[in-house]
Amino acid sequence: GGIITQTPKFLIGQEGQKLTLKCQQNFNHDTMYWYRQDSGKGLRLIYYSITENDLQKGDLSEGYDASREKKSSFSLTVTSAQKNEMAVFLCASTSGTGNTEVFFGKGTRLTVV
Amino acid sequence: GDSVTQTEGLVTLTEGLPVMLNCTYQTIYSNAFLFWYVHYLNESPWLLLRSSTDNKRTEHQGFHATLHKSSSSFHLQKSSAQLSDSALYYCALSDTNAYKVIFGKGTHLHVLP
């Protein structure tokens, strides 16, 4: 088995601040994802990457940047945190397309004050 | 674009009663795959069920679902709810050639004693 580790677990930032969330996986999966979880809005895709150095925008990419410098890691940057923003960011990975299982980390909870 | 629609919000029922969480989808792809993921508080979401062929039932941990392409549905069912079933459930959609996995808004299931 493998694991997806997200750091930090809790992130508190100030309005306008640039904040970076990190994700590491040891599954040796090619594809990695960042999702944002908001109550009542489900999991919305921010960015995904199908291989090292690849980046693909999801439906919610505005206000975010991503980086995939190694196969095992995928980071997400909030370019300018918005006041009163609160959400959980979930990192995930999978080995392929179609019917393959997606594995998730435990999330980073962001609060902007 | 692709989308997933689930029973919205909170479903509350008494232990022992049957569970049915609805999921319908829209996709341009002819070979869609559907999934149910479950998310318990303070844990990572994990795969509960994945679809098989059209009109074939799949089962896992007491839950079952059947993909019906004619109605674009993949409803989650269980004959008798347990207290431990209380969690957030996501229906998700993918395709053979697609790296994107699209999630619904999630349904909170709350089982009462």
HADDOCK unambig.tbl for C-alpha pairs under 7 A between the chains (distance, minus, plus):
assign (segid A and resid 40 and name CA) (segid B and resid 9 and name CA) 6.65 0.50 0.50
assign (segid A and resid 40 and name CA) (segid B and resid 105 and name CA) 5.98 0.50 0.50
assign (segid A and resid 41 and name CA) (segid B and resid 105 and name CA) 4.84 0.50 0.50
assign (segid A and resid 42 and name CA) (segid B and resid 103 and name CA) 6.85 0.50 0.50
assign (segid A and resid 42 and name CA) (segid B and resid 104 and name CA) 5.82 0.50 0.50
assign (segid A and resid 42 and name CA) (segid B and resid 105 and name CA) 3.50 0.50 0.50
assign (segid A and resid 42 and name CA) (segid B and resid 106 and name CA) 5.25 0.50 0.50
assign (segid A and resid 43 and name CA) (segid B and resid 103 and name CA) 5.78 0.50 0.50
assign (segid A and resid 43 and name CA) (segid B and resid 104 and name CA) 6.99 0.50 0.50
assign (segid A and resid 43 and name CA) (segid B and resid 105 and name CA) 6.59 0.50 0.50
assign (segid A and resid 97 and name CA) (segid B and resid 95 and name CA) 6.71 0.50 0.50
assign (segid A and resid 97 and name CA) (segid B and resid 96 and name CA) 5.52 0.50 0.50
assign (segid A and resid 97 and name CA) (segid B and resid 97 and name CA) 6.11 0.50 0.50
assign (segid A and resid 97 and name CA) (segid B and resid 98 and name CA) 5.85 0.50 0.50
assign (segid A and resid 97 and name CA) (segid B and resid 99 and name CA) 5.34 0.50 0.50
assign (segid A and resid 98 and name CA) (segid B and resid 33 and name CA) 6.26 0.50 0.50
assign (segid A and resid 98 and name CA) (segid B and resid 94 and name CA) 5.57 0.50 0.50
assign (segid A and resid 98 and name CA) (segid B and resid 95 and name CA) 4.41 0.50 0.50
assign (segid A and resid 98 and name CA) (segid B and resid 96 and name CA) 3.74 0.50 0.50
assign (segid A and resid 98 and name CA) (segid B and resid 97 and name CA) 6.46 0.50 0.50
assign (segid A and resid 98 and name CA) (segid B and resid 98 and name CA) 6.65 0.50 0.50
assign (segid A and resid 99 and name CA) (segid B and resid 33 and name CA) 5.87 0.50 0.50
assign (segid A and resid 101 and name CA) (segid B and resid 47 and name CA) 6.78 0.50 0.50
assign (segid A and resid 103 and name CA) (segid B and resid 46 and name CA) 6.63 0.50 0.50
assign (segid A and resid 104 and name CA) (segid B and resid 44 and name CA) 5.65 0.50 0.50
assign (segid A and resid 104 and name CA) (segid B and resid 45 and name CA) 6.04 0.50 0.50
assign (segid A and resid 105 and name CA) (segid B and resid 44 and name CA) 5.53 0.50 0.50
assign (segid A and resid 106 and name CA) (segid B and resid 43 and name CA) 5.64 0.50 0.50
assign (segid A and resid 106 and name CA) (segid B and resid 44 and name CA) 4.48 0.50 0.50
